Amino acid sequence: MKVKFLPINKEIEITPEQSVLEVALANQIPIRTVCRGVPSCAECRVKIIEGEGCVLPPSKAEINLIGSGYFVDHRRLSCQLRCYGDVTIDISEHLNKSTDISHRKLRGGSKKSTAVTESKAIQDTYLLKEKQTNNNSDDDL
């Protein structure tokens, strides 16, 4: 069995025990994922172009995660997609977004900021309390 990734036209052997995401990551094919196949992030959605009869339908858990969008565009989570025949997958969405990712912060990122910022609401409340404290001390004199 083979899975073909479009638009890069790369075909890779796959077994029913492997998910499409596992095969893609092992072969440096760019499919975005945050959870690395748990599934919990739904970032690894792909579109099946050919061979939809060679995959099992999505489980109830997968439908709950990807929502009603599945019924509109029939995209699937590649981490849950197992093939039982030749399948062609479109990953153009991942290729397009991988070039735009430099200016976006992914959810769950571990990069820590050194700057500490408070929300405006907290600053206003703090200043208000400080003014009230100063006014009360003037009245006491």
C-alpha positions as CSV (number, residue, x, y, z in Angstrom):
1,M,0.0,0.0,0.0
2,K,1.1,3.5,-0.7
3,V,0.1,7.0,0.4
4,K,0.7,9.7,-2.1
5,F,1.1,13.3,-0.9
6,L,0.1,16.1,-3.2
7,P,1.2,18.6,-4.5
8,I,4.7,17.3,-3.8
9,N,4.0,14.0,-5.6
10,K,5.8,11.9,-3.1
11,E,4.6,8.2,-2.6
12,I,5.5,6.3,0.5
13,E,4.8,2.8,1.6
14,I,2.4,2.5,4.6
15,T,1.0,-0.3,6.7
16,P,-2.4,-0.4,8.4
17,E,-0.6,-0.1,11.8
18,Q,0.8,3.3,10.8
19,S,-1.1,6.6,10.7
20,V,-0.6,9.0,7.8
21,L,0.9,11.5,10.3
22,E,3.5,9.0,11.5
23,V,4.6,8.2,7.9
24,A,4.7,11.9,7.0
25,L,6.8,12.9,10.0
26,A,9.2,10.0,9.4
27,N,9.7,11.1,5.8
28,Q,10.1,14.9,6.5
29,I,6.7,15.7,4.9
30,P,5.4,18.9,6.4
31,I,2.2,18.2,8.3
32,R,1.6,20.6,11.1
33,T,0.8,19.1,14.5
34,V,1.0,20.4,18.1
35,C,-0.1,17.3,19.9
36,R,2.1,14.9,17.9
37,G,-0.8,12.5,17.3
38,V,-2.6,12.4,20.7
39,P,-5.2,13.6,19.1
40,S,-6.2,16.9,20.7
41,C,-5.1,19.8,18.5
42,A,-6.8,19.1,15.1
43,E,-3.9,20.9,13.3
44,C,-3.0,17.8,11.2
45,R,-6.2,17.8,9.0
46,V,-5.7,16.6,5.4
47,K,-8.0,16.1,2.5
48,I,-8.3,12.7,0.9
49,I,-8.3,13.1,-2.9
50,E,-8.4,9.5,-4.0
51,G,-8.9,6.2,-2.1
52,E,-11.5,7.3,0.4
53,G,-12.9,3.7,0.3
54,C,-9.5,2.5,1.5
55,V,-9.8,4.2,4.9
56,L,-12.1,3.6,7.8
57,P,-14.7,6.3,8.4
58,P,-13.9,8.8,11.2
59,S,-14.6,7.7,14.7
60,K,-17.0,9.5,17.0
61,A,-14.1,10.9,18.9
62,E,-12.5,12.3,15.7
63,I,-15.8,13.9,14.6
64,N,-16.1,15.5,18.0
65,L,-12.7,17.0,17.6
66,I,-12.9,18.3,14.1
67,G,-16.5,19.3,14.3
68,S,-19.1,19.6,11.6
69,G,-16.5,20.8,9.2
70,Y,-15.9,17.2,8.2
71,F,-19.3,17.0,6.7
72,V,-18.6,20.1,4.5
73,D,-15.0,19.5,3.3
74,H,-14.3,15.9,4.3
75,R,-10.9,16.6,5.8
76,R,-9.6,14.1,8.3
77,L,-7.1,14.1,11.1
78,S,-3.9,12.5,9.6
79,C,-3.0,11.2,13.1
80,Q,-6.2,9.1,13.0
81,L,-6.1,8.2,9.3
82,R,-5.0,4.6,8.7
83,C,-4.9,3.2,5.1
84,Y,-6.0,-0.2,3.9
85,G,-5.2,0.5,0.2
86,D,-3.6,3.2,-1.9
87,V,-4.6,6.7,-0.9
88,T,-3.8,10.2,-2.3
89,I,-3.7,13.0,0.3
90,D,-3.7,16.8,-0.4
91,I,-1.3,18.6,2.0
92,S,-1.2,22.0,0.2
93,E,-2.8,23.7,3.1
94,H,0.1,22.6,5.3
95,L,2.6,23.8,2.7
96,N,1.0,27.2,2.4
97,K,0.7,27.7,6.1
98,S,4.3,26.5,6.9
99,T,5.6,29.6,5.1
100,D,3.4,31.9,7.1
101,I,4.2,30.4,10.5
102,S,7.2,32.6,11.2
103,H,5.0,35.5,12.4
104,R,2.5,33.4,14.3
105,K,2.8,31.9,17.8
106,L,1.6,28.3,17.9
107,R,-0.6,27.2,20.8
108,G,1.3,25.4,23.5
109,G,4.6,26.9,22.6
110,S,7.3,26.8,25.2
111,K,9.1,30.0,24.4
112,K,9.0,32.2,27.5
113,S,8.9,35.9,27.4
114,T,11.1,37.9,29.8
115,A,8.8,40.9,29.8
116,V,6.1,41.0,32.4
117,T,3.0,42.8,31.4
118,E,-0.2,43.4,33.3
119,S,-3.6,43.8,31.9
120,K,-4.9,47.4,31.7
121,A,-7.7,46.4,34.0
122,I,-5.3,45.4,36.7
123,Q,-3.2,48.5,36.3
124,D,-6.3,50.8,36.6
125,T,-7.6,49.0,39.6
126,Y,-4.2,49.2,41.3
127,L,-3.9,52.9,40.6
128,L,-7.4,53.5,41.9
129,K,-6.6,51.7,45.1
130,E,-3.3,53.6,45.5
131,K,-5.1,57.0,45.1
132,Q,-7.7,56.0,47.7
133,T,-5.0,55.0,50.1
134,N,-3.2,58.3,49.7
135,N,-6.4,60.3,50.1
136,N,-7.3,58.5,53.3
137,S,-3.8,59.2,54.8
138,D,-4.3,63.0,54.0
139,D,-7.6,63.0,55.9
140,D,-6.0,61.4,58.9
141,L,-3.5,64.3,59.3
